[in-house]
Amino acid sequence: MPKFKIRKDDTVVVTAGKHRGRTGKVLQVLPAKERVLVEKINVVRRNVKPQGGRPGGVTQKEASLHISNVALWDESAGRARKVGWMVDEEGNKVRFDKKTNEVIA
């Protein structure tokens, strides 16, 4: 299974598709399918049947986007980040911004 540079709770920008340019927080990363769920992006409507105590009706939820269509967003600089891997002084593998060489937490 591949290791992705985007993680849960990261802020990302959509780089392709009908939601291009919108930013949101990553709710879930689906590594087996190489997809991510982004908050309030790619919202779809679904009809659900009532089950147990839950009522039926039309609900809205986020559909997944391919991970190649999102990029990590740098709020302070107002730009998308290119992310790489490096080993820090303690020997830990960390993400870093390729433009500024800043370590991403």
N, C-alpha and C positions, 0 to 999 in steps of 0.2 A: 504494500500500500504506500503511495507516495506521501511525502511530508510537504505540506503546503506552507507558504509564507503568510497566509491569512489565517487568523485565529478568531475564535468566538470573542465577542465584545470589541473587536477592532472596528474603526470607522472606515468605510470604503466608499469609493465613487464608482458608478457604473460607466464603463468605457465603450460599450456597444449595445445596440438594440434600441427599443422604443423608450427605455428609461435612461438613456445616455445622459450623463451629467448630473444625475441625482445622487445624493449621498445618504447613507444610512448605516446603522449599526448591524453587525453580523450577529444573527440569532443562533445559527447552527451551521457547522461545517459538516458536509456529507462526503468523507474521503473516498468511500467505495464508488460513489457516482461522480466524483470530482465536481461537486456542486455546493453552493452556499445559499442559505436563507438570509435575506437582508430585510430589516424592519421597514415596513411601509413601502417596499419596492416590489413590483410584479405581483400585485394583489389580484386574486381571482375569487370569483363567487362560486360557491358549491351548495347544492341542495342536499340537505341531510334529513334522514328519517328520524322520528322520535325513538329513543332507546332509553328504557328505564325511566328516570326522572327528567331526562333532558328533552326539551321540546324540539320539534322538527322545524324546518324552515330553511331560509337562505342564509348562509354564513359567508364571511369573507376571511381569507387567510393568505399568507404569502406563499407564492410558488418559488421554486428554486431557480437560481441562475447558474450558468456554468462559471467555474472559478476563473476562467481566462477572461471573462467579460467584466471583472471587477479589479480595482487596484486600491492599494492602501492609500488613505487620504491623510494628508498633513494639514491640520487645521491652522496652525500658526503661519505656514507659508502659503496656504491656499492652493496647493497643488497635489497631484498624485505622486506617490513615492515609488521609486524602483527599489526593490528590496533584495538583499543578498544575505548570505550566511557567512559568519566568520567566528573564529574562536577567540574569546577574550583572554585577559591575563590569568584568570583562574582556571582556564581550560574548558569553560562552558561554551557551547554552541549557541550563538545569539543572532538575532536579525539586526541588520543595519541598513541605513539609507545610503544608497550608492552615490548620491550626489554630494551629501555633506559628511559622510562617514559617521553619522550619529547613530548610536545604538538605540534600537526600538525596544521598549519594555514589553 
